[in-house]
């Protein structure tokens, strides 16, 4: 079963709100990822967690704060976002993080959270 | 650095037609992996296939087939007898390992995607 779940499906928030996106996988994967996807563009990598530790941060603004409470869960805490942060946020996981947090293993994606910042 | 080019931005076909989505990649590394993902309007990226650089065998899975040619750095995807449910954006992606990848090793490099519309 290659399933990654994400909640909520849709989120509308104001620029002063604090919200969180949640991602869960039960495939025993040890690498988890957050991607941001703007309309008509490919996904862009934001963060990589390897064995529950942050291994890659692609220079993401601090208003995005990732957290990996355990090997199955990945959160993305949002605070003081801007309207240009409106996008589809995708979570993914893969089996073996390798030494750098990334490997050639297939990444399996969740359905995404469509975020709108007003 | 690696690059994936999907020159077809949008394609429309009538149901039951065959359609080929092109993917051309660039990398100086000799070990790499190629992927195709499907993204229907719902948003989820669905994994379709992974192929490594040492395996040039073509693959068929039902109505889907993939043609990997190292000589032309291409990894094209054909849907036979297309159906309305095939309507989606399709992404080709590349991950490389090796001397030339550097800090970018293993990162998935996506093409810009091809939007396929199958008209009933």
Interface residues (C-beta under 8 A of the other chain):
Chain A: X2 X40 X41 X42 X43 X45 X88 X90 X92 X98 X100 X102 X103 X104 X106 X107 X108 X109 X110 X111 X112 X114
Chain B: X33 X35 X37 X42 X43 X44 X45 X46 X47 X50 X52 X91 X95 X97 X105 X106 X107 X108 X110 X111 X112 X113
